[in-house]
Amino acid sequence: MLAQLVRSTIAVVLLALSAGMASAQQDANKPGDYRLGPGDSIKVQVYQNPELSMEVRVSESGIVNYPLVGSLQLGGLTVTEAERRIAKALQDKDILKAPQVSINVAQVRGNQVAVLGQVQKPGRFPLETTNVRVSEMLAAAGGVTPQGDERVVVTGTRNGHPFRKEVDVQALFAGQSADDIVVQPGDTLFVAKAPVFFLSGEAQRPGSYRVERGMTVQQAVAAGGGITNRGSMNRIRITRTQPDGRQVSLEPRLSDPVQPGDVVVVRESIF
């Protein structure tokens, strides 16, 4: 019940974050902290000079070819910085004395983050600003599915070096913001399937079940509806696969933890 309550709370928070992401996407055309990336399409407007207004695409190398000026490196600049660079180029070329340049992002293709695995809407999502966090990307992808793990793996590069971090999803929405790291262009967020155990024998509902955090043998049996009239809580065995592939048979205590992949067998009472 506690795990269901936590997941329900997370779903509500994710819904709120998703609404915030939608609002941020609606503001994508407004100048601000968004950094231009390869593939972005921008509309450049010069006040009282419509002949210098145009829509251009940022090349893979971050270059934009602008009339009368030539090639400008705009990739990696914020919208505001790009406006200033174009204005300065127009001044340096003696085309205009005091140009007023504005840029709107017509279509975002660069600066994307992939959110994959057990999420509601896997895919690639644009970074609208420079401070988007893991929780916001999960919200943009619709949140984690009921089959998803409680951890999301973030991979990418930082300062030219490979980067990998496991982030606790529950911790994100429990006020532990230190784990809610800022994502970078090119990052991948992956949510694996949640680990499961298998319940068989004299259980009410044999089958596979999610391994909840801190789950004990007694809780594992309860997840399957408890034991049948013929079963015994004192005659439970676990078949567990070791790291080397060997399988061992254990007689656990009811307070012992269940591990992913365990086969929990409820045997018949001897009486």
VENRA-V27889 format. One record per pair of residues at least 6 apart in sequence whose C-alpha atoms are under 8 Angstrom apart, sorted by the first residue. I is the first residue (numbers start at 1). J is the second residue. Records with the same first field share a line. If there is no record, write none. Layout:
BEGIN
I=J, J
END
This chain:
BEGIN
3=212
6=170
10=170, 173
11=143
13=173
14=135, 136, 138, 139, 142, 143
15=139, 142, 143
17=135, 136, 139, 140
18=136, 139, 140, 142
21=136, 139, 140
22=140
24=128
25=128
28=34, 105, 128
29=104, 105, 106
30=104, 105
31=79, 80, 103, 104
32=78, 79, 80, 129
33=78, 79, 80, 129, 130
34=78, 79, 127, 128, 129, 130
35=75, 76, 77, 78, 79, 111, 129, 130
36=58, 74, 75, 76, 77, 78, 79, 110, 111
37=58, 60, 62, 75, 76, 109, 110, 111
38=58, 59, 60, 61, 62, 75, 109, 110, 111
39=57, 58, 59, 60, 108, 109, 110
40=57, 58, 105, 106, 107, 108, 109, 110
41=55, 56, 57, 58, 105, 106, 107, 108, 109
42=55, 56, 57, 58, 103, 104, 105, 106, 107
43=53, 54, 55, 56, 103, 104, 105, 106
44=53, 54, 55, 56, 101, 102, 103, 104
45=52, 53, 54, 101, 102, 103
46=52, 53, 99, 100, 101, 102
47=99, 100, 101
52=67
56=64, 65
57=64
58=64, 74, 75
61=75
62=73, 74, 75, 76
63=71, 72, 73, 74, 75
64=71, 72, 73, 74
65=71, 72
66=72
69=89, 90, 93
72=86
74=82, 85
79=103, 104
80=103
82=103
83=101, 102, 103
84=101
86=101
87=98, 99, 100, 101
90=96, 97, 99
91=97, 98, 99
108=126
109=126
110=126, 185
111=126, 127, 184, 185, 186
112=124, 125, 126, 127, 185, 186, 187
113=124, 125, 126, 127, 183, 184, 185, 186, 187, 188, 189
114=122, 123, 124, 125, 186, 187, 188, 189
115=122, 123, 124, 125, 137, 138, 141, 188, 189, 190
116=122, 123, 188, 189, 190, 191
117=148, 190, 191, 192, 193
118=144, 145, 147, 148, 149, 190, 191, 192, 193
119=138, 141, 142, 143, 144, 145, 148, 191
120=141, 142, 143, 144, 145
121=141, 142, 143
122=141
123=141
125=137, 140
127=185
130=184
131=182, 183
132=182, 183
133=180, 181, 182, 183
134=180, 181, 182, 183
135=172, 180
138=144
144=191
147=193, 194, 210
148=191, 192, 193, 194
149=191, 192, 193, 194, 195
150=168, 169, 170, 194
151=166, 167, 168, 169, 191, 192
152=166, 167, 168, 169, 189, 190, 191, 192
153=164, 165, 166, 167, 188, 189, 190, 191
154=163, 164, 165, 166, 167, 187, 188, 189, 190
155=162, 163, 164, 165, 187, 188, 189
156=162, 163, 164, 184, 186, 187, 188
157=163, 186, 187
167=179, 180
168=179
171=177, 179
172=179, 180
194=210, 211
195=210, 211, 260, 261
196=208, 209, 210, 211, 260, 261, 262
197=208, 209, 210, 211, 258, 259, 260, 261, 262, 263, 264
198=206, 207, 208, 209, 261, 262, 263, 264
199=205, 206, 207, 208, 209, 220, 221, 224, 263, 264, 265, 266
200=206, 207, 263, 264, 265, 266
201=265, 266, 267, 268
202=227, 228, 230, 231, 232, 265, 266, 267, 268
203=221, 224, 225, 226, 227, 228, 231, 266
204=224, 225, 226, 227, 228
205=224, 225, 226
206=224
207=224
209=223, 224
211=220, 258, 259, 260
214=257, 258
215=257, 258
216=254, 255, 256, 257, 258
217=252, 253, 254, 255, 256, 257, 258, 264
218=254, 255
220=258
221=227
227=233, 266
230=268, 269
231=266, 267, 268, 269
232=266, 267, 268, 269
233=254, 266
235=251, 266, 267, 268, 269
236=251, 252, 264, 265, 266, 267
237=249, 250, 251, 252, 264, 265, 266, 267
238=249, 250, 251, 252, 262, 263, 264, 265
239=247, 248, 249, 250, 262, 263, 264, 265
240=247, 248, 249, 250, 261, 262, 263
241=247, 248, 261, 262
242=248
END
